[in-house]
Amino acid sequence: MGTLYLVATPIGNLEDLSPRAARTLGEVRLIAAEDTRVTRKLLTHFHLHTPLTSYFEHNKLTKLDAILAALAEGDVALVSDAGTPAINDPGYELVKAALQAGHTICPIPGPSAPLAALAASGLPTDAFLYLGYLPRRSIERRAFLPQIEALPYTLVFLESPHRLLAALKDLEQTLGNRQIAIARELTKLHEQIWRGSISAASEYFTQNEPRGEFTLVLAGKAKVEKQKWAEDKLKIALKFGLKLGESPSVLAKRVAQESGWDRKEIYKRITALQG
């Protein structure tokens, strides 16, 4: 049984292809490539001569049997045009089918535009949500964005240059004027990471024509810290809740959410009031 290698390839700078990735691409019996022309250039640069077969969005299902047959005879590598395969590129169906057929899946880590942009964004990286490309049409974006408006996580999107300004407008109007980092042409000659508010980004890219492929890293919804109630206000609220007939547990939970006080401490005070 062969192994399916998921090989990350450069997103611009060819020096980012790791020695392990180059060795793997040279040793497998077949490379399934999103665009064989792009991958052939990469192989030629590194003096590799592994056979290629196409595997892209519009033939990914019809090519499954042929690639699984190749896996039955030896190892196969999957690559996209750039970056990590199966992340916003074809690959999920092949990985699933290979696993079901009993093959081993081996990732060869490397370049990834979303992770590179996130790491350099200056925004929190401890919790983030990658959402791929935003919907193409404004009406679809405006329907989608409210679903993520309340999320506290840093949000990562991909966007094309001709939709960037429209996307920024919808982001600001739907999610508010948050902080954003906009990365373009990462690892390439004209690499740029712009940081600031969404409104400032719209102004900048209106004056500077968007070119290249973009990754947007957007701040999550800011947490609003509630001001803790004064003790007198807390006591009045508890007495009023008891007068209305609320049970101690329900009253403690509700007032804790509203007041900023600890629920256990509130319950003790309710017990004292009842005593």
Contacts in CASP RR format, 6 or more apart in sequence:
PFRMAT RR
TARGET T0000
AUTHOR 0000-0000-0000
METHOD contacts of the structure
MODEL  1
MGTLYLVATPIGNLEDLSPRAARTLGEVRLIAAEDTRVTRKLLTHFHLHT
PLTSYFEHNKLTKLDAILAALAEGDVALVSDAGTPAINDPGYELVKAALQ
AGHTICPIPGPSAPLAALAASGLPTDAFLYLGYLPRRSIERRAFLPQIEA
LPYTLVFLESPHRLLAALKDLEQTLGNRQIAIARELTKLHEQIWRGSISA
ASEYFTQNEPRGEFTLVLAGKAKVEKQKWAEDKLKIALKFGLKLGESPSV
LAKRVAQESGWDRKEIYKRITALQG
1 71 0 8 1.000
1 72 0 8 1.000
1 102 0 8 1.000
1 103 0 8 1.000
1 104 0 8 1.000
2 71 0 8 1.000
2 72 0 8 1.000
2 73 0 8 1.000
2 74 0 8 1.000
2 75 0 8 1.000
2 76 0 8 1.000
2 103 0 8 1.000
2 104 0 8 1.000
3 71 0 8 1.000
3 74 0 8 1.000
3 75 0 8 1.000
3 76 0 8 1.000
3 103 0 8 1.000
3 104 0 8 1.000
3 105 0 8 1.000
3 106 0 8 1.000
4 71 0 8 1.000
4 75 0 8 1.000
4 76 0 8 1.000
4 77 0 8 1.000
4 78 0 8 1.000
4 94 0 8 1.000
4 95 0 8 1.000
4 98 0 8 1.000
4 103 0 8 1.000
4 104 0 8 1.000
4 105 0 8 1.000
4 106 0 8 1.000
5 24 0 8 1.000
5 28 0 8 1.000
5 75 0 8 1.000
5 76 0 8 1.000
5 77 0 8 1.000
5 78 0 8 1.000
5 106 0 8 1.000
5 107 0 8 1.000
5 108 0 8 1.000
6 77 0 8 1.000
6 78 0 8 1.000
6 84 0 8 1.000
6 85 0 8 1.000
6 86 0 8 1.000
6 91 0 8 1.000
6 95 0 8 1.000
6 105 0 8 1.000
6 106 0 8 1.000
6 107 0 8 1.000
6 108 0 8 1.000
7 21 0 8 1.000
7 24 0 8 1.000
7 25 0 8 1.000
7 77 0 8 1.000
7 78 0 8 1.000
7 79 0 8 1.000
7 85 0 8 1.000
7 108 0 8 1.000
8 18 0 8 1.000
8 21 0 8 1.000
8 83 0 8 1.000
8 84 0 8 1.000
8 85 0 8 1.000
8 107 0 8 1.000
8 108 0 8 1.000
8 109 0 8 1.000
8 110 0 8 1.000
8 111 0 8 1.000
8 112 0 8 1.000
9 17 0 8 1.000
9 21 0 8 1.000
9 39 0 8 1.000
9 42 0 8 1.000
9 79 0 8 1.000
9 80 0 8 1.000
9 81 0 8 1.000
9 82 0 8 1.000
9 83 0 8 1.000
9 111 0 8 1.000
10 16 0 8 1.000
10 17 0 8 1.000
10 42 0 8 1.000
10 82 0 8 1.000
10 83 0 8 1.000
10 111 0 8 1.000
10 187 0 8 1.000
11 82 0 8 1.000
11 83 0 8 1.000
11 111 0 8 1.000
11 112 0 8 1.000
11 113 0 8 1.000
11 116 0 8 1.000
11 186 0 8 1.000
11 187 0 8 1.000
11 188 0 8 1.000
12 82 0 8 1.000
12 111 0 8 1.000
12 186 0 8 1.000
12 187 0 8 1.000
12 188 0 8 1.000
13 187 0 8 1.000
13 188 0 8 1.000
14 42 0 8 1.000
14 45 0 8 1.000
16 110 0 8 1.000
16 111 0 8 1.000
16 187 0 8 1.000
17 42 0 8 1.000
17 46 0 8 1.000
18 108 0 8 1.000
18 109 0 8 1.000
18 110 0 8 1.000
20 108 0 8 1.000
21 108 0 8 1.000
21 110 0 8 1.000
22 46 0 8 1.000
22 48 0 8 1.000
24 77 0 8 1.000
24 108 0 8 1.000
25 31 0 8 1.000
25 43 0 8 1.000
25 46 0 8 1.000
25 48 0 8 1.000
25 50 0 8 1.000
25 77 0 8 1.000
25 79 0 8 1.000
26 48 0 8 1.000
26 49 0 8 1.000
26 50 0 8 1.000
27 75 0 8 1.000
28 50 0 8 1.000
28 74 0 8 1.000
28 75 0 8 1.000
28 76 0 8 1.000
28 77 0 8 1.000
29 50 0 8 1.000
29 51 0 8 1.000
29 70 0 8 1.000
29 73 0 8 1.000
29 74 0 8 1.000
29 75 0 8 1.000
29 76 0 8 1.000
30 50 0 8 1.000
30 51 0 8 1.000
30 52 0 8 1.000
30 53 0 8 1.000
30 67 0 8 1.000
30 70 0 8 1.000
30 76 0 8 1.000
30 77 0 8 1.000
31 39 0 8 1.000
31 43 0 8 1.000
31 50 0 8 1.000
31 51 0 8 1.000
31 52 0 8 1.000
31 53 0 8 1.000
31 76 0 8 1.000
31 77 0 8 1.000
31 78 0 8 1.000
31 79 0 8 1.000
32 52 0 8 1.000
32 53 0 8 1.000
32 54 0 8 1.000
32 55 0 8 1.000
32 63 0 8 1.000
32 67 0 8 1.000
32 76 0 8 1.000
32 77 0 8 1.000
32 78 0 8 1.000
32 79 0 8 1.000
32 94 0 8 1.000
33 39 0 8 1.000
33 52 0 8 1.000
33 53 0 8 1.000
33 54 0 8 1.000
33 55 0 8 1.000
33 79 0 8 1.000
33 80 0 8 1.000
34 54 0 8 1.000
34 55 0 8 1.000
34 56 0 8 1.000
34 79 0 8 1.000
34 80 0 8 1.000
34 81 0 8 1.000
34 85 0 8 1.000
34 89 0 8 1.000
34 90 0 8 1.000
35 54 0 8 1.000
35 56 0 8 1.000
35 81 0 8 1.000
36 52 0 8 1.000
36 53 0 8 1.000
36 54 0 8 1.000
38 81 0 8 1.000
38 82 0 8 1.000
39 52 0 8 1.000
39 79 0 8 1.000
39 81 0 8 1.000
40 52 0 8 1.000
43 49 0 8 1.000
43 50 0 8 1.000
43 52 0 8 1.000
50 77 0 8 1.000
53 63 0 8 1.000
53 66 0 8 1.000
53 67 0 8 1.000
53 70 0 8 1.000
54 63 0 8 1.000
55 63 0 8 1.000
55 67 0 8 1.000
55 78 0 8 1.000
55 90 0 8 1.000
55 91 0 8 1.000
55 94 0 8 1.000
56 90 0 8 1.000
57 90 0 8 1.000
60 90 0 8 1.000
60 91 0 8 1.000
60 93 0 8 1.000
60 94 0 8 1.000
61 93 0 8 1.000
64 93 0 8 1.000
64 94 0 8 1.000
64 97 0 8 1.000
67 76 0 8 1.000
67 94 0 8 1.000
68 97 0 8 1.000
68 98 0 8 1.000
68 101 0 8 1.000
68 103 0 8 1.000
70 76 0 8 1.000
71 98 0 8 1.000
71 101 0 8 1.000
71 103 0 8 1.000
72 101 0 8 1.000
78 85 0 8 1.000
78 86 0 8 1.000
78 91 0 8 1.000
78 94 0 8 1.000
78 95 0 8 1.000
79 85 0 8 1.000
80 86 0 8 1.000
80 89 0 8 1.000
80 90 0 8 1.000
81 89 0 8 1.000
82 111 0 8 1.000
82 113 0 8 1.000
83 89 0 8 1.000
83 110 0 8 1.000
83 111 0 8 1.000
83 112 0 8 1.000
83 113 0 8 1.000
84 107 0 8 1.000
84 109 0 8 1.000
84 110 0 8 1.000
84 111 0 8 1.000
84 112 0 8 1.000
85 91 0 8 1.000
86 92 0 8 1.000
86 94 0 8 1.000
86 95 0 8 1.000
87 112 0 8 1.000
87 114 0 8 1.000
87 130 0 8 1.000
88 114 0 8 1.000
88 132 0 8 1.000
88 133 0 8 1.000
88 158 0 8 1.000
95 105 0 8 1.000
98 105 0 8 1.000
99 105 0 8 1.000
111 187 0 8 1.000
113 158 0 8 1.000
113 183 0 8 1.000
113 186 0 8 1.000
113 213 0 8 1.000
113 215 0 8 1.000
114 130 0 8 1.000
114 132 0 8 1.000
114 156 0 8 1.000
114 158 0 8 1.000
114 215 0 8 1.000
116 183 0 8 1.000
116 186 0 8 1.000
116 187 0 8 1.000
116 215 0 8 1.000
117 156 0 8 1.000
117 181 0 8 1.000
117 183 0 8 1.000
117 186 0 8 1.000
117 193 0 8 1.000
117 215 0 8 1.000
117 216 0 8 1.000
117 217 0 8 1.000
118 125 0 8 1.000
118 128 0 8 1.000
118 154 0 8 1.000
118 156 0 8 1.000
118 217 0 8 1.000
119 125 0 8 1.000
120 181 0 8 1.000
120 183 0 8 1.000
120 193 0 8 1.000
121 154 0 8 1.000
121 181 0 8 1.000
121 183 0 8 1.000
121 193 0 8 1.000
121 195 0 8 1.000
121 217 0 8 1.000
122 181 0 8 1.000
122 195 0 8 1.000
123 154 0 8 1.000
123 179 0 8 1.000
123 181 0 8 1.000
123 217 0 8 1.000
123 218 0 8 1.000
123 219 0 8 1.000
124 154 0 8 1.000
124 219 0 8 1.000
125 154 0 8 1.000
127 152 0 8 1.000
127 153 0 8 1.000
127 154 0 8 1.000
128 153 0 8 1.000
128 154 0 8 1.000
128 155 0 8 1.000
128 156 0 8 1.000
129 148 0 8 1.000
129 151 0 8 1.000
129 153 0 8 1.000
129 154 0 8 1.000
129 155 0 8 1.000
129 156 0 8 1.000
130 156 0 8 1.000
131 148 0 8 1.000
131 155 0 8 1.000
131 156 0 8 1.000
131 157 0 8 1.000
132 156 0 8 1.000
132 157 0 8 1.000
132 158 0 8 1.000
133 157 0 8 1.000
133 158 0 8 1.000
133 159 0 8 1.000
133 160 0 8 1.000
134 141 0 8 1.000
134 144 0 8 1.000
134 157 0 8 1.000
134 158 0 8 1.000
134 159 0 8 1.000
134 163 0 8 1.000
134 167 0 8 1.000
135 141 0 8 1.000
135 143 0 8 1.000
135 144 0 8 1.000
136 163 0 8 1.000
138 166 0 8 1.000
138 170 0 8 1.000
141 167 0 8 1.000
141 170 0 8 1.000
141 174 0 8 1.000
142 170 0 8 1.000
142 173 0 8 1.000
142 174 0 8 1.000
145 170 0 8 1.000
145 171 0 8 1.000
145 174 0 8 1.000
145 175 0 8 1.000
146 174 0 8 1.000
148 155 0 8 1.000
148 175 0 8 1.000
149 174 0 8 1.000
149 175 0 8 1.000
149 221 0 8 1.000
150 221 0 8 1.000
151 220 0 8 1.000
151 221 0 8 1.000
152 220 0 8 1.000
152 221 0 8 1.000
152 222 0 8 1.000
152 223 0 8 1.000
153 220 0 8 1.000
154 217 0 8 1.000
154 218 0 8 1.000
154 219 0 8 1.000
154 220 0 8 1.000
155 216 0 8 1.000
155 217 0 8 1.000
155 218 0 8 1.000
155 219 0 8 1.000
155 220 0 8 1.000
156 215 0 8 1.000
156 216 0 8 1.000
156 217 0 8 1.000
156 218 0 8 1.000
157 167 0 8 1.000
157 215 0 8 1.000
157 216 0 8 1.000
157 218 0 8 1.000
158 213 0 8 1.000
158 214 0 8 1.000
158 215 0 8 1.000
158 216 0 8 1.000
159 167 0 8 1.000
159 214 0 8 1.000
159 215 0 8 1.000
159 216 0 8 1.000
160 213 0 8 1.000
160 214 0 8 1.000
161 184 0 8 1.000
161 209 0 8 1.000
161 210 0 8 1.000
161 211 0 8 1.000
161 212 0 8 1.000
161 213 0 8 1.000
161 214 0 8 1.000
162 210 0 8 1.000
164 182 0 8 1.000
164 205 0 8 1.000
164 210 0 8 1.000
164 214 0 8 1.000
165 202 0 8 1.000
165 205 0 8 1.000
165 206 0 8 1.000
165 210 0 8 1.000
167 216 0 8 1.000
168 180 0 8 1.000
168 198 0 8 1.000
168 201 0 8 1.000
168 202 0 8 1.000
168 205 0 8 1.000
169 202 0 8 1.000
171 178 0 8 1.000
171 180 0 8 1.000
171 198 0 8 1.000
171 216 0 8 1.000
171 218 0 8 1.000
172 198 0 8 1.000
172 199 0 8 1.000
172 202 0 8 1.000
175 198 0 8 1.000
175 218 0 8 1.000
175 221 0 8 1.000
176 198 0 8 1.000
177 197 0 8 1.000
177 198 0 8 1.000
177 199 0 8 1.000
178 197 0 8 1.000
178 198 0 8 1.000
178 218 0 8 1.000
178 219 0 8 1.000
178 220 0 8 1.000
179 195 0 8 1.000
179 196 0 8 1.000
179 197 0 8 1.000
179 198 0 8 1.000
179 218 0 8 1.000
179 219 0 8 1.000
180 195 0 8 1.000
180 196 0 8 1.000
180 197 0 8 1.000
180 198 0 8 1.000
180 201 0 8 1.000
180 216 0 8 1.000
180 217 0 8 1.000
180 218 0 8 1.000
180 219 0 8 1.000
181 193 0 8 1.000
181 194 0 8 1.000
181 195 0 8 1.000
181 196 0 8 1.000
181 216 0 8 1.000
181 217 0 8 1.000
182 193 0 8 1.000
182 194 0 8 1.000
182 195 0 8 1.000
182 201 0 8 1.000
182 205 0 8 1.000
182 214 0 8 1.000
182 215 0 8 1.000
182 216 0 8 1.000
182 217 0 8 1.000
183 191 0 8 1.000
183 192 0 8 1.000
183 193 0 8 1.000
183 194 0 8 1.000
183 214 0 8 1.000
183 215 0 8 1.000
183 216 0 8 1.000
183 217 0 8 1.000
184 190 0 8 1.000
184 191 0 8 1.000
184 192 0 8 1.000
184 193 0 8 1.000
184 194 0 8 1.000
184 210 0 8 1.000
184 211 0 8 1.000
184 212 0 8 1.000
184 213 0 8 1.000
184 214 0 8 1.000
184 215 0 8 1.000
185 191 0 8 1.000
185 192 0 8 1.000
185 211 0 8 1.000
185 212 0 8 1.000
185 213 0 8 1.000
186 215 0 8 1.000
190 211 0 8 1.000
194 201 0 8 1.000
194 204 0 8 1.000
194 205 0 8 1.000
198 218 0 8 1.000
226 258 0 8 1.000
226 259 0 8 1.000
226 260 0 8 1.000
228 259 0 8 1.000
228 260 0 8 1.000
228 261 0 8 1.000
229 237 0 8 1.000
229 258 0 8 1.000
229 259 0 8 1.000
229 260 0 8 1.000
229 261 0 8 1.000
233 259 0 8 1.000
234 255 0 8 1.000
234 259 0 8 1.000
234 261 0 8 1.000
234 266 0 8 1.000
234 269 0 8 1.000
235 269 0 8 1.000
235 273 0 8 1.000
237 255 0 8 1.000
237 258 0 8 1.000
237 259 0 8 1.000
238 251 0 8 1.000
238 255 0 8 1.000
238 266 0 8 1.000
238 269 0 8 1.000
238 270 0 8 1.000
238 273 0 8 1.000
239 273 0 8 1.000
241 251 0 8 1.000
242 251 0 8 1.000
242 270 0 8 1.000
242 273 0 8 1.000
242 274 0 8 1.000
246 254 0 8 1.000
248 267 0 8 1.000
248 270 0 8 1.000
248 271 0 8 1.000
248 274 0 8 1.000
249 267 0 8 1.000
251 266 0 8 1.000
251 270 0 8 1.000
252 263 0 8 1.000
252 266 0 8 1.000
252 267 0 8 1.000
252 270 0 8 1.000
253 263 0 8 1.000
255 261 0 8 1.000
255 266 0 8 1.000
256 262 0 8 1.000
256 263 0 8 1.000
256 266 0 8 1.000
259 266 0 8 1.000
END
